[in-house]
Each structure stands twice: as structure tokens, then as C-alpha cells.
């Protein structure tokens, strides 16, 4: 999975903590939306956003339980 975030985003830091609590941080990469214009355009006002490899996205706010379910369910 990918967590879209940016430096200084306190919500993104909270989201990462939830991923750690749920045991999902090791399988999640952190992607700064400032690295690509398309990410900045898509996620500027939505971060943090978690995206699965199948393209499904989970927008903030979410809980640890939401993260575990999102990781479990594949479309």
C-alpha cells in the first residue's frame, strides 16, 4: 500500500501511527505528494490517503480497524 502525505502534515503523522499500531507500516510505503505534480493535484486537500495496489483508496479520517479491513478486502 501507499500512504500519500507531505512533510509537516500532522494528520499524515497520525495516519502513519495508526498503520504502525495495526501492524501495516512495514507493508506500506510513504509517498510525498510534492514529488509529482499529478499527486499534488490529486491529493492536495485530501491527505492523508491510503491507496492499495488495486487502486482503491481510503481517505482520512480512518481508524486502525478501518485500515485492517481496507487491507483485508481486495476488489
Residue pairs with C-beta under 8 A, 6 or more apart in sequence:
1 24
1 27
1 28
1 29
1 50
1 51
1 52
1 53
1 71
2 28
2 29
2 30
2 31
2 50
2 51
3 12
3 15
3 16
3 19
3 28
3 29
3 30
3 31
3 48
3 49
3 50
4 31
4 33
4 39
4 43
4 46
4 47
4 48
4 49
4 50
4 51
5 12
5 15
5 16
5 30
5 31
5 32
5 33
5 47
5 48
6 12
6 32
6 33
6 34
6 47
7 32
7 34
9 47
9 48
11 47
11 48
11 60
11 61
12 47
12 48
14 48
15 48
15 50
15 60
15 62
16 25
16 30
16 48
18 62
18 63
18 64
18 67
19 25
19 28
19 50
19 67
21 64
22 64
22 67
22 68
22 71
24 67
24 68
24 71
27 71
28 50
31 39
33 39
33 40
33 42
33 43
33 44
33 47
34 40
43 49
46 59
46 60
47 60
48 60
49 57
49 58
49 59
49 60
50 57
50 58
50 62
50 67
50 70
51 57
51 58
52 70
52 71
52 74
54 74
54 75
56 70
56 75
58 66
58 67
58 70
62 70
